[in-house]
């Protein structure tokens, strides 16, 4: 059995929004799901590409600065991703953290997730698990499946909070329902092992299948293992 742990951030993928992809690792929760233009699964809405709107990255950054200054939370998120990754600007994690917070304060759930990752990892801000969890919860409440996933991983690992498998399962369930295939994989493993939920191999298989259909490699591998035993 293999579990997926996230390890990445939403990478910059368009002039108007951010996307991310997930990075699977074997057994153990050691990564975080962030909105990067990938390194963490593919989440987030896609808008017009830079080519479609005919803008260069430099121009896009200029527009994000202008829009963020006038309260456009999505522009703040994109700008934060640019500064965190050094895309079109000098890398500056302190400024990235500020921009993610501004995006979150402006109602952007992805910004809350990324701000949470910064607090959990101590990048650009002092490490603070309580604030990280608060941000993940806000993101999850506002519909970002990634936030649900990251908070679920905190509760499952017990790193920074009291271990609570029931709560982890609930959060993975919400993340999976929200379209995060990694959450589906992690929830499937809980059903397969009977942690936080009653053991149910049929349900585990269904979840791995859903994860696999979302191109989550670990879910595919776990599904194949289950099917071999039938």
N, C-alpha and C positions, 0 to 999 in steps of 0.2 A: 504494500500500500504506500502510496506517495501523497504527500500533501503539498499544496501550493502555498507558498508564502510570497508576498509581493515585495518587490524590491525595485522601485523605480519612481518616476515622477511623470506628470503629464508633460509630454514634450510639445514643443512648438510645431504646429502643423498647418496653421492657416492664419490669415490676417485677422480673423474675427473670432476664433475660439481655440480651445486646447483639446488635445486628445491624449490618451495614454494606452499603454499596452502592458501586459503583465509578464513577469519573469518567474517561471516556476523553479522551485528548488526542492530537493528531496527532503522528506520528513523533517518537520520542525518549522515553527513560525519565527522567521528571523527578518522578514522584509516588511515593507509598508507599501500600501497602494496609494500612489500619489498621481496627480494629473500632470503628466509630462507629455511630451508628444510621443511618447512611449517608452516606456521601460516598464511599463506596468500594464496591463491589458489595454484593450481598446475601449475607452470610455469617453463620454462627453459627446456633445453634438458637433457635427461638422458643418461648417458654413462655407462660404466661398473660399476658394484657394487663392493664394497670392497671384497665381497666373490668371485666374478668372477675373479678378478685380484689377489686374494690370498694375500692381504695385510692387516695388522692390521691398526687401526686408527693411532696409533703412527707412523707407517711407512709411512702412507699416508701423515701425517702432515709433516714429514721430506721431503718427495718428493715434496710436495707443496712449502715448503720453498725453496728448491733447484731450482724448476722450476720458481717460482715467481722471485727469484733473477736473473734469466737469461732472464726475460722478458715475461714469460707465463702469460698472463692476466687472464686466467681462473683459474690458480693455485692461483693467488693473491685473486681472488674472493672467492674461496673455503676456503682459509686460513682466510680471513676476517670473513667469516661466523663462522668458528671454534672459532676464538677469540671473536667474539661478543656473542656467545652462551656458551662459556666455554666448547666446545666439544673437549676433548683430550688435551686441554691446559688451562692454567689459564685465566679466562675471562678478556679481556682487550679491552674496547670499543674504546679507543684512537687509539690503534694499528689497530683495525678492520676498523676504519674510514680511516686510512692511506692506508690500503690494498685495500679497495674499491676504493679509489681515484686512486691508482696505476693501478688497473684493468680497471677503466674507461679510464684513460690516455692511456692505452694499447689497447683501442678499444673494450673493453667488455661492451656491453650495460647493462647487469645485474649489473655490477659493478657501472655504472652510476646511476642506479635506487637506489641501496642500499646507495650509497654516498649521493644521494638526500634526502633519508629518514633521514640519520644522520644529515644533515644540517637542515632539517625541524624540527626535534625533539631535536636538540642540544645534541646529544649523541656522545661523543668523539671529538666534534668540537663545536665552538661557533654557536649558532643558527643563521641561515642566510637564509631567505626565497628566496632572489634573487638567491643565489647559488643553493638552493634546486631546484628551478624552472628551472634553466639552466641545471642542471644535468638530471632532468626528461625529458626536451626537447631533450637533446642529446640522452638519452636512447630511447625515442619514435622515433626519427629520424632514429636510428640504428636498429629499429625493435623490441624493447622490449615493448610488449603490456602493461606491468606493469607500465612502465614509462608514457605511454599515460594516463593510468587510474589515476595515482597519480596526474599528472598535471591537468587532467580534474577535479579532486576533489578539487584542489586548486581554480580553477576558479569558480566552482559551489559554494563552501562555502564562497569565498571571504576572506578567512583567509590568509593573506600575499600577496594578490593581489586584484585588483579591480574585483568585481564579474562580470562574463561574461558568461552567459548561452549559448550563441551561440558557444563560443569557447569551453566550457565544452562539449557540444554536439558533436562537431567535434572531440575532443580528445577521447570521449567515442566510437564514431563511429570507429575511427582508432584502438582503443584498442580491441573492439569487433571483428573487421575484422581480427585482429592479433591473435585471439584465447583466449582472456581473458573473461570468462563468467561473471565476475563481471561488467566489462565495459558494457556488453550487458544488464545486469539488470539495471544498472544506466541509460543507454540510453533509455531503455524501459520506465522507470519512467518519463523521460523527455517527451517522446512521449505521455504517458498517461495523463500527466498534461499540456502539451503544453508549456513547458518552453524551450526556446532556439530553438525550432522547432515547426512546426505546429502540433496541437493535432491530433493524429492518433492512434486510439485504435487498429486497425488491425496491424499496424506496431509494436505497443507496445507488442501485443500478440506474434508476430513473434520473437521479441527480447527476451522476457521472455522464449519462447520455446527453443531458441538457448542456452540461459543461463542454462536452466534446463537440456538440453542435455549434457551440460558441467559439470553436477553435482553441479550446484550452487543452493543451497537450497532456497534462497530468490527469485530467478527467478521462481522456481517451484511454490512457494507459491503465487506469484503475478499472474502467469499464471492461477492457479486454481481459483483465485478470479475473474479474467476476464471471464473465462469460465462459472462460476456460474451465471453470469449476462446475459448471452446470452439466 
